[in-house]
């Protein structure tokens, strides 16, 4: 169905809800795989390096951000305007960086402020940080980065007098 389809213009709240559910499912699929990439890279980094927990987390988050961009651009939001790719990438990078700070801020706080530093605790707070950052990312990506193409507005109904005058011509 093209974005300019009359059916799409008339489908009302039910159609908008169905589109939002589809969008959430696609975003969730990419995000779910991104979480696996993030946690996998995090635990691999922890296992094979002597880097601090938050440094491993930042590295894993960057790997997941790259994975997520590809999934969002070419799967979840492939129908969205991609004309301004440089602007899109810049916005994606900025909002991803903010999400990185949110995600790793949670882990940093748990690890260094509360001394919750076991591998299990690290994974729990890494996962919690991902969840909080995901709420922020979903809103910013869908409204500011991968914007919905502008929908033409249906013509406003004319006043009865105008319709009568047009029909008598």
C-alpha positions, 0 to 999 in steps of 0.5 A, spaced: 500 500 500 503 506 498 503 512 503 498 516 499 493 510 498 486 513 500 485 507 504 490 509 508 487 516 509 481 513 511 483 507 516 482 512 522 485 510 529 484 502 528 489 503 522 494 507 526 494 502 531 495 496 527 501 500 524 504 502 530 503 495 533 507 493 526 512 498 527 513 496 535 514 489 532 519 490 527 523 495 532 523 490 537 525 484 533 531 489 531 532 491 538 532 484 541 537 482 536 541 488 538 540 486 545 543 479 544 549 482 540 550 487 546 550 482 551 554 477 547 559 482 546 559 485 553 560 478 556 566 476 550 569 483 552 569 481 559 572 474 558 577 475 554 580 482 556 582 485 563 578 492 561 573 495 566 566 493 566 564 499 563 569 500 558 567 493 556 560 495 556 561 501 552 565 497 546 559 492 546 554 498 546 557 501 540 557 494 536 550 494 538 549 501 535 552 499 528 548 493 528 541 496 530 542 502 525 543 497 519 537 493 522 533 499 523 534 502 516 534 496 512 528 492 515 524 496 520 524 503 517 526 501 510 519 505 507 521 511 511 525 517 507 532 515 506 533 522 502 537 525 507 542 519 509 548 524 512 542 528 516 539 521 518 546 518 520 548 524 524 541 524 528 542 517 529 549 517 532 547 523 537 541 519 539 545 513 540 550 516 544 545 519 549 542 512 549 549 509 550 550 514 556 543 512 559 545 505 558 552 505 561 550 510 566 546 505 570 551 500 570 556 505 572 552 507 578 550 500 580 558 498 579 561 504 582 556 507 587 553 501 590 559 496 589 554 491 585 560 488 581 559 480 580 558 478 573 550 476 574 549 483 577 553 486 571 549 483 566 542 485 570 544 492 570 547 492 563 540 489 561 536 494 565 540 500 562 539 497 555 531 497 557 531 504 559 535 507 554 531 503 549 525 507 551 528 513 549 531 511 543 524 508 540 521 515 541 527 519 538 528 514 532 521 514 530 520 521 530 526 524 529 531 520 525 526 515 521 521 520 520 514 518 517 513 521 510 509 527 510 501 525 509 497 529 504 492 532 508 485 530 505 481 536 503 476 540 508 469 539 507 466 545 504 460 549 507 453 546 504 452 553 501 458 552 497 456 545 495 450 548 493 453 554 489 458 549 485 452 544 483 448 549 480 453 552 475 
